[in-house]
Amino acid sequence: MTDLHLWLRHEVRSTERRTPIVPSDARRLVESGVTLTVEESPQRIFPIEEYEAAGCRIAPTGSWVSAPADVVVIGLKELPDGPAELTHRHIFFGHAYKQQPGAADLLRRFADGGGALLDLEYLVDDQGRRLAAFGFWAGYLGAALAVLQHRGRLVAPLTPTSKEELDAALQPAPDDEEFTALVIGALGRSGRGACLAFLTAGIEATPWDLAETRDLDRPALLAHDAMVNAVLATTPVPPFLREQDLDDPARRLRTLCDVTVDVGSPLNVLPVYDRTTEWTEPVRRLRKEPALDLIAIDNLPSLLPRESSTDFSSALLLQLLEFETGGPWGRCLDRFHQACRELGIAEGEFPHV
C-alpha cells in the first residue's frame, strides 16, 4: 500500500446516519498502512470512540476544507455549499453526470479548485457492474415504506430503525386487505431487495425487468395497487408513467415508490413529480381521486444505517485497499473528466488517481 490519507467527513444532511467506512473496516485500513482521519459526527450511527479505538485520527466536524492537498476526502451524500473551490479528490455520490439540478455548479467547483470527483456510482468493474452499492437496502426500504403506507401504518417523521424492528412492522395484520404490487427493475440489487421486502410483508410482487419494459404494458402496470421503481436508467427510455396515466379512470395504482429518484434528470422514467419527499413528510399525494401517493426519498438506506453501512463498507474496503493501482478508480477519474468536457468545463488533472 502506497501512502494514502483518507479523510472521512461528517455528512451535512441531518438525516444521513450512514458511513462509507465502519469502524471494523477502518481498523483494517489503518493496519494496512492507510492514514485515516475521521471527523466527529454526532449523527453517524457509529460513535467516534470506535474509530479512535481502531487507530484513526480524530478531527473536528467540517475540518476537511483545510486538510492537506493530497488528502482524499470520503463521504456519501452532498457537500456543503462552501468552499467555492474544491481542491481535494472527493469520493461520494455526486449525482452530477445526468444533468441533475446543480450538477454543473458542483463540477465547476472542482474545476476551479483543481480537485476531482470520484463518484461512487461509477466505481465499476470491467463489465460496468457496481463494486459497492446501497441498492439492495434502498429497494428493501422502498418496498417496506410502500407496504406501510398502503396499509395505513406509515408514521411520520421517519426514524432510523433495525431490520428486526422493520420486519416486525411489515407482518400483515388479520384485518389487512390483500393488494397487488409491481417491482420494475426486479433483477437488479434494488429490485431484489424490494421483492424480498414485499415477501416479508406477505406479498408476492410481480417482477418486471428489461423484457417487460421494452414493450411496456401500461394498462397492466396501472392495474397493480402498489409499484416500486428500481430501474437505474443510463440511456433515455420511454417513461413508465405519464401525467395522462395518473388521470386514467381505470388506474388501480394507489401507492408509488421511486427508489431511483432521478427527478430533474432527462433519464427520469417517472416524470410525474418535480421534487423528492423527505423524512419529515415522506409521502406526497399526486392525485386526490382516486388517490395516488408518492414516496421518493433519496437516502432510503439511511433508515437502516447500521446494516446498510456494514454491507457497503465491506465492499468498498476491497477497493480502497487497491486505491492507487486499481482500475476502477481510474475509470472514476476518467468519467469525471468526461462529464466536465460534456459541460464545456476545463479542469485540472491529477497525474494519477
Stockholm file with secondary structure:
# STOCKHOLM 1.0

chainA/1-353         MTDLHLWLRHEVRSTERRTPIVPSDARRLVESGVTLTVEESPQRIFPIEEYEAAGCRIAPTGSWVSAPADVVVIGLKELPDGPAELTHRHIFFGHAYKQQPGAADLLRRFADGGGALLDLEYLVDDQGRRLAAFGFWAGYLGAALAVLQHRGRLVAPLTPTSKEELDAALQPAPDDEEFTALVIGALGRSGRGACLAFLTAGIEATPWDLAETRDLDRPALLAHDAMVNAVLATTPVPPFLREQDLDDPARRLRTLCDVTVDVGSPLNVLPVYDRTTEWTEPVRRLRKEPALDLIAIDNLPSLLPRESSTDFSSALLLQLLEFETGGPWGRCLDRFHQACRELGIAEGEFPHV
#=GR chainA/1-353 SS CCCCEEEECCCSSTTCCCCSSCHHHHHHHHHTTCEEEEECCTTSSSCHHHHHHTTCEEECTTGGGGSCTTCEEECSSCCCSCCSSCCSEEEECCCCSSCCTTHHHHHHHHHHHTCEEEEGGGCBCTTSCBSSCCHHHHHHHHHHHHHHHHTTCCCSSCCCCCHHHHHHHHSCCTTCCCCCEEEETTTSHHHHHHHHHHHHTTCCCEEECHHHHHTCCHHHHHTSSEEEECCCCSSCCCCSCCHHHHTCTTCCCCEEEESSCCTTSTTCSCTTCSSCCCSSSCCEEEEETTEEEEECCTTGGGGSHHHHHHHHHHHHHHHHTTTTTCHHHHHHHHHHHHHHHHTTCCCCCCSCC
#=GC SS_cons         CCCCEEEECCCSSTTCCCCSSCHHHHHHHHHTTCEEEEECCTTSSSCHHHHHHTTCEEECTTGGGGSCTTCEEECSSCCCSCCSSCCSEEEECCCCSSCCTTHHHHHHHHHHHTCEEEEGGGCBCTTSCBSSCCHHHHHHHHHHHHHHHHTTCCCSSCCCCCHHHHHHHHSCCTTCCCCCEEEETTTSHHHHHHHHHHHHTTCCCEEECHHHHHTCCHHHHHTSSEEEECCCCSSCCCCSCCHHHHTCTTCCCCEEEESSCCTTSTTCSCTTCSSCCCSSSCCEEEEETTEEEEECCTTGGGGSHHHHHHHHHHHHHHHHTTTTTCHHHHHHHHHHHHHHHHTTCCCCCCSCC
//
